[in-house]
Amino acid sequence: MKWYLTVGFTILVMVTTILIRIPVPGGGYFNFGDLIIVFTGLYAGKKTGMIAGGIGSAMADLIGFPAFAPITLVAKGLLGLFAGLGKDSNTFWRNGFLIMGAMVMVAVYFAGTWLMPAFGYAAALADFPANLVQATFGFIGGRLLFAAYVKIENKV
């Protein structure tokens, strides 16, 4: 993968994360960045998925939610890594990697929020359903976007 594609995907993740922010109870927000992270991993592989997911999302958090940037770096970086592991896999393994990535992302956010003194267990529990919804949306939306790309690519 060319370095400039990694930079481009990183910026795209950051922009889609910032573009629409829907606040959730514990202090975080729902966004469309996960969809791009999943697509990036499936399209470009684990390294680009991890870099774009982690750095792009963390940069977005630095603009509005800086306390979460380190947690986001790990959570979204792992989501991109797992999505990238599914790049050249069959449908079963691709979906399996994406589900594992979503579960790891939700677990990292839960643990990270719980361990933050300003938030704690109550905030982690309050954010848990929203994180599950976001992970599910990212999984479905990213898969659909990648399927559309493959369909268009095969027609050209």
N, C-alpha and C positions, 0 to 999 in steps of 0.2 A: 504494500500500500504506500502510495506516495505521501510524503510528509504534509503536503498542502491539503490533501483530502482529510487527513486527521485534524488539521487546524480548522478546516471548513466545517467538519462534523462537530467539532468542539464548540465552535461559535453557534452553529445551528441548535445544538442542545441548549446552550446558554440562552439564546433568544427565545426558543419555544418554552423554556422554563419561566422566563420573565414575562413573556407576552400576556398570558392569562394566569393570574394567581387567584385562587379561590381559597380563602382562609378556612382552616379546620380548627376544632376546639382547643387542641393543646398548644397552639401557637404557630404551627407550620402552615402549609398551603398545598392545595391540589393544583397540578399543572400538567402540561402536555409534553414535557421533556422526556418522560419515560418511553413514550411512543417512539421518539427519535432515537433514544438510546438502544432500544430493541432493534429497530431498523438498522442502525449503524452497525451493531454487532453482527447481525445476519448478513449484511452487505459487505462489510469491510473486515470482519474477523475480530478475534478476542483482544488484540493489542489496541486497535483503534477504538473498539467498543469501550474498553476499559478507560482509555485516556479521555475520549470524548464524554463518556458518561460521568466519570469522576470529576474531571477538571471543569467541564462545561457547567455541570450542575452546581459545583462548589462556587464557581465564579458568580453564578446567579444568586446564590445564597449570600455572598459577600455584599451584594447590593441591598438586600432587604432583611436578611436573617443571618447575620454573621456568626452567631453562636452555633448555628447548625452546620456551617461550612465543613468542619472536619468530619462530622458524622456523614454528611452528604457525600464527601469525597470518597469515603470507604463504601457506603451503601450503593451509590450509583455506579461507582467504578466496578464493583462486583457484579452488579446487574449487567453492565456492558460486557464484562469478561464472560459471564455465563451465556449471554446472547451470542457472543462471538464463538463460543465453543460449539454452538449449533449451526454455524455457517455452512459447513459442507456435510452435515449429518442428514440422515433420513428423517422423515416427519416425526416418528416416535421420539428419537433422541433430541431433535430440535425442540420439540415441545417440552420434553423432559428438562433440558437445560434451561429453557425459558422459565419454567415453573420453579426450578431450583433457584434461579437468579432472583425471581420475584420473592420467594420465601426468605432468602438470605437478606435481601434488601429490607423487607418488613422487620425481620429479626434485628438487624443492625440499628434501624431507627428506634425500635422498641427499647433495646438495651441502651443505646446512646442517650435517648431522652430520659430514661429512668435514672441513669447515672449522672445526669446534669443537675447540679444543686438547685438551679433556678426553676427546674421543671419537675423532675421526680416521677414516681410511679403513677400518680394520678394523671399526669399529662401524657405519659407513655400509653396508658390504658385508653385515654380519651382519643389519642391519635391513631390507635391501632386499626379501628374500622376504616378510617379514611385512607390509611396506608395500604390496607388490603384492596380497597376500591381502586386506588391509583395503580397498584401493581397489576391488578386484573385488566384495567384499561390499557396500561402500557403493553401488556402481553398481547391482548386481542388487537389493539390498534397497530402495534408494530408488526405483528404477523400479517395483518391485512394490507398494510402499506408495502411490506416486502413482497407479498403475493401479487399485488398490483404491479410492482416494479418488474417482477419476473415475467408476468404475463405480457407487459408492454415490451420488454427486452426480447422476448421470444418472437414477437410479431415483426420486429424491425429487421 
